[in-house]
Structures are given as structure tokens and as C-alpha cells.
């Protein structure tokens, strides 16, 4: 799946249309998914299958689905979905105030 932002879409819409012939194009507004361009010659089933990963990534990013739930929705193996998220720049781990302490504890445990 090809992803572009609104600015690039305005500059070169034909690129997005060419990419849509291969698979749906995800249009981002800022860092949020905003629209999806689907080529009309594709069957509904083909379009649905290629939309699932984008939808799953968006729902995971917004915290609506867990990683496991998003992976199941995407229809992809976990390893492939993790790579897909990385390609989109979506973090899988969100550090919080306990992350540093947990990392320190884990490092000590692994060293013992």
C-alpha cells in the first residue's frame, strides 16, 4: 500500500492515481489517516483485502485495537504487520514513566 500526504497529493495527483492501480493509496493529513483512494477497476474483494491493513494500523495507532486485534483484522502474519507498522512510522511500544525502571530491572535480570 502506498501512503501520501495531502501536500504531495496536491503537487502530483497522477502519482497517487497510478499507485492506486496496484493497491489502495492511504492519504494522510498530518500524521493521521484521512482518506483512501481505491482504483475502480479492482474488485470489491481485492479492495477490501488491501484496506484491512490500513484500517487495522489506524485503529491500533488510535488505541482502539490491541496489537493482536489489529494483526487479526489486517489478515497479515504478526511479523508482516509489525513491519507494516514500522513502514508507516507507527510505534508499537509507547514508553511511559515506568519504562526506564522496567528496562533497568530487565537488564539486571538478564545479566544475572
N, CA, C and O of each residue as an XYZ file, in Angstrom:
448
protein
N       0.846     -1.169      0.000
C       0.000      0.000      0.000
C       0.892      1.233      0.000
O       1.888      1.296      0.721
N       0.528      2.192     -0.803
C       1.242      3.459     -0.919
C       0.567      4.472     -0.004
O      -0.660      4.526      0.074
N       1.366      5.267      0.682
C       0.817      6.327      1.528
C       1.384      7.660      1.071
O       2.561      7.755      0.720
N       0.562      8.667      1.076
C       0.990     10.013      0.708
C       0.293     11.001      1.628
O      -0.651     10.649      2.335
N       0.766     12.236      1.610
C       0.090     13.251      2.409
C      -0.643     14.216      1.488
O      -0.480     14.167      0.269
N      -1.437     15.078      2.067
C      -2.269     15.989      1.282
C      -1.407     16.891      0.407
O      -1.748     17.142     -0.749
N      -0.291     17.383      0.948
C       0.587     18.270      0.181
C       1.104     17.575     -1.084
O       1.049     18.147     -2.172
N       1.605     16.346     -0.941
C       2.113     15.620     -2.111
C       0.992     15.267     -3.081
O       1.199     15.239     -4.294
N      -0.180     15.000     -2.550
C      -1.323     14.690     -3.405
C      -1.694     15.901     -4.257
O      -2.033     15.755     -5.431
N      -1.631     17.093     -3.670
C      -1.918     18.314     -4.427
C      -0.864     18.563     -5.500
O      -1.187     18.992     -6.607
N       0.408     18.289     -5.165
C       1.505     18.523     -6.110
C       1.465     17.556     -7.285
O       1.696     17.953     -8.427
N       1.170     16.285     -7.008
C       1.254     15.267     -8.047
C       0.140     14.226     -7.873
O       0.410     13.103     -7.448
N      -1.093     14.583     -8.194
C      -2.191     13.627     -8.011
C      -2.082     12.412     -8.927
O      -2.588     11.340     -8.596
N      -1.429     12.570    -10.072
C      -1.337     11.438    -11.001
C      -0.501     10.303    -10.422
O      -0.746      9.139    -10.739
N       0.481     10.616     -9.578
C       1.276      9.561     -8.943
C       0.383      8.699     -8.051
O       0.467      7.471     -8.084
N      -0.464      9.338     -7.263
C      -1.369      8.588     -6.390
C      -2.336      7.741     -7.210
O      -2.643      6.610     -6.834
N      -2.814      8.278     -8.320
C      -3.736      7.513     -9.167
C      -3.038      6.307     -9.791
O      -3.628      5.231     -9.889
N      -1.787      6.481    -10.212
C      -1.030      5.339    -10.761
C      -0.802      4.285     -9.683
O      -0.931      3.088     -9.939
N      -0.463      4.735     -8.481
C      -0.248      3.798     -7.378
C      -1.543      3.061     -7.031
O      -1.510      1.889     -6.656
N      -2.674      3.741     -7.153
C      -3.969      3.126     -6.828
C      -4.315      1.987     -7.779
O      -5.124      1.123     -7.442
N      -3.711      1.978     -8.958
C      -3.941      0.862     -9.883
C      -3.366     -0.430     -9.326
O      -3.849     -1.516     -9.649
N      -2.335     -0.320     -8.490
C      -1.696     -1.501     -7.892
C      -2.356     -1.893     -6.567
O      -2.656     -3.063     -6.331
N      -2.572     -0.906     -5.720
C      -3.206     -1.150     -4.423
C      -3.739      0.177     -3.896
O      -3.332      1.236     -4.373
N      -4.642      0.138     -2.921
C      -5.207      1.386     -2.409
C      -4.129      2.342     -1.904
O      -3.073      1.915     -1.436
N      -4.404      3.615     -2.003
C      -3.482      4.660     -1.563
C      -4.061      5.309     -0.309
O      -5.198      5.780     -0.314
N      -3.282      5.329      0.753
C      -3.683      5.941      2.006
C      -3.233      7.398      1.989
O      -2.053      7.682      1.782
N      -4.164      8.318      2.205
C      -3.847      9.749      2.238
C      -3.832     10.189      3.698
O      -4.809     10.012      4.425
N      -2.711     10.763      4.112
C      -2.545     11.212      5.485
C      -2.715     12.721      5.566
O      -2.248     13.456      4.696
N      -3.378     13.171      6.601
C      -3.467     14.600      6.892
C      -2.724     14.785      8.202
O      -3.200     14.379      9.262
N      -1.563     15.395      8.120
C      -0.668     15.402      9.270
C      -0.131     13.992      9.411
O       0.434     13.444      8.465
N      -0.302     13.404     10.575
C       0.126     12.013     10.755
C      -1.062     11.068     10.924
O      -0.901      9.933     11.372
N      -2.246     11.539     10.566
C      -3.453     10.727     10.719
C      -3.998     10.282      9.366
O      -4.053     11.081      8.432
N      -4.404      9.014      9.246
C      -5.066      8.585      8.011
C      -6.323      9.419      7.793
O      -7.109      9.626      8.718
N      -6.509      9.897      6.559
C      -7.628     10.791      6.286
C      -8.534     10.270      5.186
O      -9.751     10.445      5.246
N      -7.945      9.624      4.173
C      -8.741      9.154      3.038
C      -8.048      7.958      2.404
O      -6.876      7.679      2.657
N      -8.802      7.274      1.583
C      -8.287      6.115      0.877
C      -8.705      6.217     -0.578
O      -9.878      6.433     -0.880
N      -7.744      6.062     -1.479
C      -8.037      6.089     -2.911
C      -8.004      4.652     -3.409
O      -6.992      3.966     -3.267
N      -9.103      4.199     -3.988
C      -9.215      2.833     -4.494
C      -9.512      2.895     -5.983
O     -10.398      3.633     -6.414
N      -8.774      2.126     -6.766
C      -8.985      2.083     -8.215
C     -10.302      1.372     -8.499
O     -10.566      0.309     -7.935
N     -11.121      1.939     -9.355
C     -12.459      1.391     -9.594
C     -12.459      0.098    -10.406
O     -13.459     -0.620    -10.399
N     -11.379     -0.218    -11.099
C     -11.338     -1.471    -11.846
C     -11.057     -2.671    -10.950
O     -11.214     -3.813    -11.383
N     -10.647     -2.430     -9.718
C     -10.386     -3.527     -8.791
C     -11.715     -4.062     -8.269
O     -12.688     -3.321     -8.132
N     -11.739     -5.337     -7.985
C     -12.964     -5.899     -7.420
C     -13.113     -5.441     -5.973
O     -12.134     -5.043     -5.341
N     -14.306     -5.494     -5.463
C     -14.566     -5.094     -4.084
C     -13.772     -5.970     -3.124
O     -13.251     -5.477     -2.124
N     -13.675     -7.251     -3.415
C     -12.931     -8.161     -2.548
C     -11.465     -7.783     -2.494
O     -10.872     -7.754     -1.416
N     -10.870     -7.492     -3.652
C      -9.466     -7.082     -3.677
C      -9.271     -5.800     -2.887
O      -8.315     -5.681     -2.121
N     -10.161     -4.850     -3.067
C     -10.051     -3.572     -2.354
C     -10.193     -3.787     -0.853
O      -9.451     -3.200     -0.065
N     -11.145     -4.627     -0.458
C     -11.365     -4.886      0.963
C     -10.124     -5.495      1.598
O      -9.720     -5.095      2.690
N      -9.523     -6.459      0.919
C      -8.342     -7.125      1.463
C      -7.169     -6.168      1.625
O      -6.388     -6.305      2.566
N      -7.034     -5.209      0.732
C      -5.915     -4.287      0.850
C      -6.221     -3.120      1.780
O      -5.299     -2.419      2.199
N      -7.477     -2.891      2.113
C      -7.851     -1.830      3.046
C      -7.674     -2.298      4.489
O      -7.396     -1.488      5.373
N      -7.831     -3.585      4.728
C      -7.770     -4.105      6.093
C      -6.489     -3.716      6.832
O      -6.577     -3.279      7.980
N      -5.299     -3.854      6.228
C      -4.095     -3.450      6.965
C      -4.090     -1.964      7.335
O      -3.669     -1.604      8.434
N      -4.551     -1.107      6.433
C      -4.577      0.333      6.720
C      -5.546      0.642      7.856
O      -5.234      1.432      8.747
N      -6.714      0.022      7.821
C      -7.698      0.222      8.879
C      -7.161     -0.296     10.211
O      -7.292      0.366     11.240
N      -6.564     -1.470     10.185
C      -6.010     -2.056     11.407
C      -4.915     -1.164     11.988
O      -4.857     -0.960     13.200
N      -4.051     -0.637     11.132
C      -2.975      0.241     11.599
C      -3.544      1.504     12.235
O      -3.064      1.946     13.279
N      -4.546      2.074     11.621
C      -5.159      3.292     12.152
C      -5.824      3.030     13.502
O      -5.672      3.817     14.436
N      -6.558      1.927     13.602
C      -7.228      1.596     14.863
C      -6.224      1.266     15.963
O      -6.455      1.582     17.130
N      -5.111      0.630     15.596
C      -4.063      0.351     16.579
C      -3.420      1.652     17.043
O      -3.219      1.857     18.240
N      -3.103      2.522     16.106
C      -2.454      3.792     16.435
C      -3.325      4.627     17.366
O      -2.810      5.293     18.264
N      -4.630      4.598     17.161
C      -5.557      5.368     17.995
C      -5.863      4.686     19.326
O      -6.590      5.238     20.151
N      -5.309      3.480     19.543
C      -5.520      2.774     20.798
C      -6.853      2.062     20.890
O      -7.250      1.623     21.969
N      -7.544      1.943     19.778
C      -8.851      1.285     19.773
C      -8.691     -0.229     19.755
O      -9.469     -0.948     20.381
N      -7.682     -0.710     19.038
C      -7.389     -2.143     18.988
C      -6.020     -2.417     19.583
O      -5.104     -1.603     19.469
N      -5.892     -3.577     20.223
C      -4.587     -4.027     20.692
C      -3.768     -4.474     19.489
O      -4.283     -4.570     18.375
N      -2.502     -4.743     19.722
C      -1.652     -5.218     18.633
C      -2.184     -6.535     18.070
O      -2.223     -6.718     16.854
N      -2.591     -7.446     18.944
C      -3.135     -8.722     18.482
C      -4.420     -8.556     17.693
O      -4.610     -9.196     16.658
N      -5.302     -7.693     18.185
C      -6.563     -7.442     17.483
C      -6.342     -6.803     16.128
O      -6.985     -7.167     15.143
N      -5.428     -5.848     16.084
C      -5.129     -5.183     14.814
C      -4.487     -6.155     13.828
O      -4.765     -6.109     12.630
N      -3.635     -7.027     14.338
C      -2.998     -8.019     13.465
C      -4.046     -8.947     12.868
O      -4.007     -9.243     11.674
N      -4.978     -9.405     13.689
C      -6.043    -10.279     13.179
C      -6.893     -9.559     12.135
O      -7.222    -10.132     11.096
N      -7.247     -8.312     12.407
C      -8.049     -7.548     11.456
C      -7.311     -7.357     10.137
O      -7.921     -7.403      9.069
N      -6.004     -7.144     10.209
C      -5.219     -6.903      8.992
C      -5.161     -8.130      8.092
O      -4.995     -8.008      6.878
N      -5.298     -9.320      8.692
C      -5.186    -10.549      7.912
C      -3.750    -10.908      7.580
O      -3.500    -11.792      6.761
N      -2.809    -10.229      8.210
C      -1.390    -10.463      7.951
C      -0.785    -11.259      9.105
O      -1.308    -11.231     10.219
N       0.319    -11.969      8.844
C       1.052    -12.574      9.959
C       1.615    -11.461     10.854
O       1.847    -10.346     10.388
N       1.832    -11.766     12.135
C       2.310    -10.759     13.091
C       3.587    -10.081     12.603
O       3.695     -8.856     12.653
N       4.547    -10.861     12.137
C       5.824    -10.286     11.698
C       5.603     -9.290     10.553
O       6.200     -8.213     10.544
N       4.766     -9.642      9.609
C       4.500     -8.751      8.471
C       3.759     -7.496      8.924
O       4.031     -6.403      8.426
N       2.822     -7.644      9.868
C       2.081     -6.480     10.348
C       2.990     -5.542     11.134
O       2.873     -4.322     11.019
N       3.895     -6.105     11.930
C       4.855     -5.264     12.651
C       5.715     -4.466     11.672
O       5.985     -3.286     11.896
N       6.137     -5.107     10.599
C       6.929     -4.401      9.589
C       6.085     -3.326      8.907
O       6.578     -2.236      8.618
N       4.831     -3.631      8.655
C       3.910     -2.665      8.043
C       3.769     -1.433      8.937
O       3.804     -0.302      8.451
N       3.608     -1.655     10.248
C       3.521     -0.533     11.183
C       4.812      0.280     11.178
O       4.780      1.511     11.197
N       5.938     -0.412     11.152
C       7.228      0.290     11.118
C       7.358      1.121      9.851
O       7.847      2.250      9.896
N       6.925      0.574      8.724
C       6.987      1.312      7.454
C       6.135      2.575      7.496
O       6.466      3.574      6.857
N       5.035      2.530      8.248
C       4.163      3.699      8.387
C       4.633      4.647      9.490
O       4.075      5.731      9.666
N       5.663      4.231     10.232
C       6.167      5.073     11.321
C       5.309      5.034     12.573
O       5.317      5.975     13.366
N       4.568      3.949     12.753
C       3.703      3.803     13.930
C       4.452      2.996     14.983
O       4.853      1.859     14.734
N       4.639      3.591     16.161
C       5.341      2.918     17.247
C       4.478      1.816     17.840
O       3.275      1.985     18.040
N       5.117      0.683     18.116
C       4.414     -0.441     18.728
C       4.496     -0.328     20.245
O       3.548     -0.673     20.951
N       5.626      0.156     20.741
C       5.834      0.323     22.174
C       5.746      1.809     22.490
O       6.399      2.633     21.850
N       4.937      2.135     23.475
C       4.771      3.526     23.892
C       5.357      3.678     25.295
O       4.723      3.288     26.276
N       6.566      4.245     25.396
C       7.194      4.389     26.712
C       6.350      5.262     27.641
O       5.713      6.225     27.214
N       6.365      4.897     28.917
C       5.690      5.711     29.920
C       6.647      5.907     31.090
O       7.844      5.653     30.958
N       6.138      6.350     32.222
C       7.004      6.662     33.363
C       7.669      5.421     33.960
O       8.669      5.561     34.664
N       7.164      4.230     33.713
C       7.764      3.019     34.286
C       8.720      2.311     33.329
O       9.382      1.351     33.725
N       8.804      2.760     32.097
C       9.612      2.063     31.096
C      11.083      2.000     31.491
O      11.705      0.942     31.392
N      11.645      3.122     31.939
C      13.067      3.149     32.294
C      13.359      2.201     33.447
O      14.353      1.476     33.410
N      12.517      2.194     34.463
C      12.692      1.303     35.607
C      12.580     -0.157     35.175
O      13.391     -0.987     35.586
N      11.595     -0.474     34.360
C      11.419     -1.846     33.883
C      12.596     -2.284     33.023
O      13.033     -3.431     33.112
N      13.107     -1.394     32.197
C      14.264     -1.713     31.357
C      15.485     -1.981     32.220
O      16.251     -2.907     31.952
N      15.665     -1.175     33.252
C      16.783     -1.365     34.179
C      16.674     -2.713     34.883
O      17.656     -3.450     34.976
N      15.473     -3.038     35.383
C      15.259     -4.329     36.046
C      15.519     -5.493     35.098
O      16.131     -6.488     35.486
N      15.064     -5.374     33.882
C      15.262     -6.433     32.900
C      16.741     -6.608     32.578
O      17.220     -7.734     32.452
N      17.460     -5.508     32.445
C      18.896     -5.573     32.155
C      19.630     -6.281     33.283
O      20.496     -7.117     33.028
N      19.291     -5.953     34.533
C      19.914     -6.615     35.689
C      19.587     -8.103     35.687
O      20.464     -8.931     35.932
N      18.340     -8.445     35.414
C      17.921     -9.848     35.423
C      18.633    -10.634     34.330
O      19.065    -11.763     34.559
N      18.759    -10.046     33.143
C      19.434    -10.732     32.042
C      20.922    -10.904     32.314
O      21.526    -11.876     31.859
N      21.519     -9.973     33.052
C      22.950    -10.050     33.360
C      23.246    -11.102     34.426
O      24.376    -11.580     34.521
N      22.245    -11.469     35.230
C      22.485    -12.438     36.313
C      22.459    -13.865     35.843
O      22.646    -14.782     36.643
